[in-house]
């Protein structure tokens, strides 16, 4: 499948999510669109606090992420932040709260419906330090060397040209700037163990692979840890740190058939185990740094 066909399919999927209200997990191919309570549960399960979820405009959290890159970004007042694939603006608004009125947040998304929704949410929340630009993450509508921190949440895995994404990220970052990526991990234990048993074992991921548009099953590939490190090195980034996340929690649909105390015990045990085997984590965060600066 050609790159433009991939982008068209991705754009179509996210346009549907934007108009219906929410998804569940980072796949736009999902049967639980419009379920805001499930979107909230998904977000809690991937690391967002109740305070964060309550600090953004209604309708900005669509449950599309696979991590919380803002929490790892150590944002400072006055910084300029760029969100690759900003969706309805959820992470942008969290970042805007961190950088303050002297700071600036730019969200880039290739889906017009998402841009419209994000701009509406910005007006509702009276954000004056956030702007949303229509564009592709492979050709960012951002000037060279103008960004302090780049965040991206479950989006780079959807790009058919990941190397170009990293080249663009390097171009727009200031010397010493950071890139924080949250992405599904292709080598994760969730696909190896849960998905083959059917839809109800791990609903969001199973729907992605079993019910979704073929473009999401075969043509948009999730990276593995080593590939992300290689992409960073190819584009002159320094790898600062890699985090693994298991994504099994108290409210997980994956183990919903077990008693809650047992689910919690499994979550704690598997989180501990996966600290030693990060390549098996279902989702990963990678932080890269552009050389130079202070």
N, C-alpha and C positions, 0 to 999 in steps of 0.2 A: 504494500500500500504506500502511495506517495505521501510525502510530508504534509502537503496541503490537505490531502484527504483526512489525515490524522487530525490536523488542527480543526478542520470543519466538524468532524465528529465530536471532538472535545468541546468545541464552542457550542454545538447544539445541545450537548448534555448539560452543560452548565447554564445555558440560557433557560432550560426547562426548570432547573433548580431555582434560579433567580425569580422566575415568575410564580412558582408554586410555593416557595417559602423556606424549605430546608431539605437537607439530605440526611444521611447518617453515615459518618465515615467519609474518607476523602474521595470515594467514588461518586460521580454524579449519576450513576446508573443504579438507582435504588428505589425500592417500593415504599419507603417511609417518608417521602417528600411531604413537607407541610407539618410534620410532627415536631413542634418546637421543644416539647418536653424531652423527647428522645435526643434531639440535637444538644440540649443542655447536658443530658447524662453522658453522651459521648464526649463532650468537651471536658466534663469533670473527670472522666476516666483517662484522658490524655494529659492531664496536668493543670487545667485551669481551676483557679479557686472560685468560691462563691462570690467573693468580692470583685474579682475580675469580670465574672459573668454578669454581675449587676451594674458594672460601671460603663457599659456600652449601650448604644441605642437599641431598642427592640428591633428585631429583624436583621441585625448585623451578624449574628451568630447562626450560621446555617448548618453547623455540625460537619464541616467539610475538612477539618484538619486531622493531623495524625501526631500532633505534638504542640508544644507551647514555646516557639522560638523567642518570643518577647521576654519570657522569664529568664532566658540564658543570655540575653543580649547586653545586660548591664548598661542600659541606656542612661545617658546623662542629659541634663537640661541644656537646651540649645542645639542639640545634635540634629542632623538631617538623616532621616530613615527612609529607606526604599523597601516596599513590599512587592515581591515578585509573585504575581497572581493574587491580587488583593481581594477578590470576591466581593462580598457585600461590605467589607471594611472592618471586620472584627479585629484582626491583629493591628490594623492601622490605628484604630481608635485607642487600643491599649497602649500602643507606642506613643501616640499623641499625648496621652495622659502622663507619660514618663518624661518626654522632652519639653513639655510645657509650651507656653505661648511664644517663647523665644526660639523654640525648635520648629522643625518642619517634617511632615510625613508625606511621602508620595506613594500612592498605590497604582500599580500598573496591571491591567487585566485586558485580555483580548476579546472578552464577551461584552458587547454593548449593553445587554440587559443587566449584567452585573455592575457595570460602571454607573448606569442609571440608578440602580438600587443603592449603591454605595453613596452616591452624591445625595440622594434623598435622606439616607441615614445621617450623613454629615450635617445636613440642614436641621434635621430633627434634634441632633445632639448639640447643635450650635458650635461645631468645630470650625475654627477659623485657621487652624494650622495644619489642615489635611487637605490634599487635593488628589483627585483620581484621574488618571490618564489612560485613554484607550491605546493599547499597543501590545506587541508581543515580547515575551521575555528574551527571545533570540535577537531582537533588534529594539532595544530599550529607547523610549523617547525621553532620554535623560542625558544631560551634558556630561562630558568627561570630568572625572575627579571632583564631583560635587556632593558625594554621599559619604556619610560617616559609617553607617551600618546598613547592611542589607539583610532582610529576613525573608524566608519563604517557607510556606507550610503546605506540604502535600501537593506541590505543583510541579517541581522540576521533574518528577517521575513521569509527568504527562507530556514532556517535551520530546519530540523525535530527534532533536539535535542538542543533547545536553552539553557537549563541549562548547558550542556557540553560546549557550546560556552563561557558562562560567567565564568565557572571554568577555562578554558584555558586562558581567558583574565586576570583573577586574577593571574594565575601562572606566566605569562610572564611580568606583570607590576612590576616596582620597587615599594618599599614602598612609599606612597604618590602620586603614579601615577594616572592618570585620564583616564576614558573611556567615550567617547562621541559618542552616537548612534543617528542616524537619521533613523526613520522607519515609515512605514504607520501605522495608528492607526485603529485597528479593530472596534472600537466603534465610527467611525467618521460619521459626518453628510452627507458627500458626498455619502456614500453608502446608507444611510437611505433615502435620498431625491432624488438624481440625477440618480443613476444607474438604478433603476427600470423602468425609463421612456425610456430607450433605448440607442443605441450606440452613437448617435450624441449629447447627453446631456453632457456626460463627456467621451470623446473618449478614452484616455488611460486606465482609470479604467474600462470602459464598455467592452473594448476589452479583458482586463484581465479576467473578469468574464464570458463574453458571448462567446467569440471566442477562448479563449486560451486552451492550453492543460489542461485536467482535473486535472493534478497534481497541477496546480497553482490555480485552483478554490476550490479544496476541501482538499488537503493534505498538503499544505504549508500554515500555518495559521499566519495571522498578529497578533501581540500582542496588548494588551490594556495597558493603563498607569499603572494600578494596578499590572498587571502581570510583567511588566518590573521592577517595584519597588520590587516586591517579588523576582524576579530573582537576582537582585542586593543584597538584604538582605541575601538570601540563600547563596550567594557566598562571604559574608563578606564585600561587598562594602558599602560605605556610599553614600546615595543619596544626591547629591549636589543641583541639580536643574532640573526641568522639564519645557520644553517649548512646546507650542502648535502652530501649523501653519495651517492656513486655506487653502492655496493653491488656492485661488480665486483671480486673478489679472486682469490687463488691457487686457492681451492677452489670457486670459483663453478660452479654447475651450468649457468649460462647459456652458458659457453664451454668446456664440458667436452670438446668434440670437437677442441679445439686443443691443441697441445703446451703444457705448463705454462710454459716460458719466454716463449712468445708471449702467453699469458693474463696473465702478470705484467706484460709490457710494455704490453698494452692497458689494464690496470688503472691503471698509473702515468700513462699518457697521458691517459686519460679523466678521471681524478681531477684532473689539472692543468687540462684544458679546462673542466671543470665548475665550477672555482673562479670562472671568469669568467661562467658562465651557470648560476647556482644554481637557476633555475626549471626547468631540465632534469634536475636531480638526482632520483634515484629515491626518496630519502628525505630529509626535512628535519628539522632541530631549530630550534625557535624559543624564545627566552627573553624573557619579559615580566616587568615589574616593577610592583607596585602602589605608587602614590605615597605619600610619607610615610616615617616611620621615620628611622633614622640614615643 
